[in-house]
Amino acid sequence: MKPLEGIRVLSISQYGAGPYATLHLADLGAEVIKIEDPHTGGDVSRSVIPYAEQGDSLYFQALNRNKKSVTLDLKSETGRALFRQLAAKSDAVFNNLRGDVPAKLGLTYEQLKDVNPRIVTCSLSGFGTTGSMRAEPAYDYLLQAMLGHMSLTGEPSGPPEKYGVSMIDFSTGMMAALGLMVGLFRAKSQGEGCDMDVSLFDTAASVLNYLAIWNLNKGYVPQKTAHSAHPSLVPSQLFPTKDGHIVIMCNKEKFFPALSQAIGAPHLAEDARYVNFESRFAHKDSLVAELIAIFAREKTAYWLEKLQGVVPAAPVNTVDEALKHPLLRERDMIVNVAHPGFGDVSMIGTPIKITGEKPNYLAAPALGANNEEIFGGLLGLSRSELERLTAERVV
């Protein structure tokens, strides 16, 4: 039995953040039923290029494996009635709609508690379901800009830059998954459901963490740092090598003497200017200049061999190089999923490891693939009723 087996989640979500949240629940055994709009072709990510064809895409597959799909028009009275029947037989309702939309579609706890007092509703939105911006649309890059993340990314002489992947979307997805599980635990222990409200805005603020406390209490203004350096610990940054780049992290005092010895420069650790974190920070420019000159003499592989087991260090890999790292296979982080159109699809597995558990991975569903199973099997609709609803485009 899977850890979350027996938990049923109705998911009205598309694109990145919402599907990423429920992906992890589905991987761990929850029955996640995607409710998709029959009038729009369903989740917009089914058509995200590249590698999109016939209402499916590799992007969609990456975020929606192990889920089920039904089509249902939540804007119609009949569709909302069917949804309430599903909610009565479910544990949670999840959405990543704009903050003002869940209430309009009847997705809040207050609107569903009459059919299921233990239902947990979780809303992942751009700016939350309360506040002056709840009706505003939001996307990952917008929040990176608005909450200061882009001002910290890139070289000091360059323009603000975004992350290479949708980190605010995925961070918020993880927060939403955690929030939903907290809500389910609360419902089990107290016998009463609730609303969970998670937003891109709040999460983007949350991950500022120590930078925020420095600013709010001491007026510290974070700045971009050269070579992606840590804001206060030296040396903890990127260094160019003869053929690429390497990241060195001397985040404990013991690592700097070890680094100095390993790179053939023991005099650095003996220099009074570099004896501890404070002095190294005060003389950062001169120390970093010396280290840059040293690391530029040899290739990355040479330095990695010298530093392995001595000082935390890593090569700066391309995504292609990163996905060839043998530990990914050792840790079951690259998995193969059979797909009727794309064939044997390799993708990233769940990062959550549970003793004695081995996840099963099923391809993300075709649009409405589980209509008969859910509406017929779970709700007990007859074939003729289902055919009528299909003709009316309710499903």
C-alpha positions, 0 to 999 in steps of 0.5 A: 500500500502506497503512503497516500493511498486512499486519499482522493484529490480533485485538482483544478490546475494547469501549467506549472506550480499547481501540477507540480504540487499534486505530482508529488502527491500522486507519486506517493499514492494519492488519487489525483483527479485532474478536472479539465475544461472540455471547451478549451482542450484542457490543461494549457500545458498539453500544448506547450512546445517543444515536443507537443503533439495531439493534445499532449506534450513532454512538458505535460508528461513531466508534471502530470504522471500518475494522475487521472483526467476527467473533463467537466465544465465548472461554469455550468450549473450541471457541471458544478452539481457533478463537481459537488458530488465528486467533492462529497467522495473526496478528501481535498480540492486543489486549484491554482486559479487566480485568487478571486476565481475559486469562490466564483466556481464554488471551490471554497470550504464554505461552499463545499462543507455542506456536502463534505464537512471534512473536505480540505480546499487548497488554493495556489494563486499568484497573490492569495485569495485575500488582499487588494491584488487577489484578482491579479494574474501572476507568473513565476518571472513576474514574482522573481522581478517583484520580490527582488530575486532578479535584482540579486541574480547575475553579475554586478555590471549586468542587468537583472536576471531570472533563474534558469528554471521556474523556481518560484512556481516549483517552490510554491508547488512544494509549499502547497503540497505541504499545506494540503497535507497539513490540512488533511492531518488537521481534518483527520485529527479535528474532524473538520476541513478548512481552506489552505491559501498559498501564493506565489507572492508569499512564497517568493517573500518567504524564501528571501528569509535571512536577507529579509531579516537583515534588511528589516532589522538592520537596513541591509540592502542585498546586492548582486555579487561578482562570480555568484559569491556568497554575500558574506562568506569568503571564499564561497563562489564561482571560479573560472578554470582553464576549461570551465568553472568550479564552485568552492564553498568554504562555509566553515572555518576549517575549509579555508586552511584545507583549501589553501593546502590543497591548491598549493598555496599554504601561505594564504592560510598563514596570511593575517588578512585571511585568518577568519571569516571577518578578515577574509571578508574585509580583504575579499578583493585581494584574496579572490584575485589570488584564488582566481589566478590559481584556479585559472592555471588548471582544468576543472577535473584537476581541481576536483580531484585535488579537492574531493573530500577536502573542501566542498566543490562542484563543477558548473555543469550544463543541464546535459552534463548534469543529467549524466551524473551517475548518482541520478541513476543510483538514487532512482532520480531518472525513471522510464515511463511507458507512453502510447505516443512518445514511447519510453519516456525518461523523466525525473523521479520523485525526490521523496524516498520512503523506506521499503517503498518503490514508486510506480510511474504511469504516463500522464492521462489523455484528456478525459481518459478517466471520464467513464471510471470516475463519472460512471464508477465513482458517481454511478452515472449510466452510460446514457447519462454520460453520453447525454452530458458529453453531447451537452459538452458538460463533460 
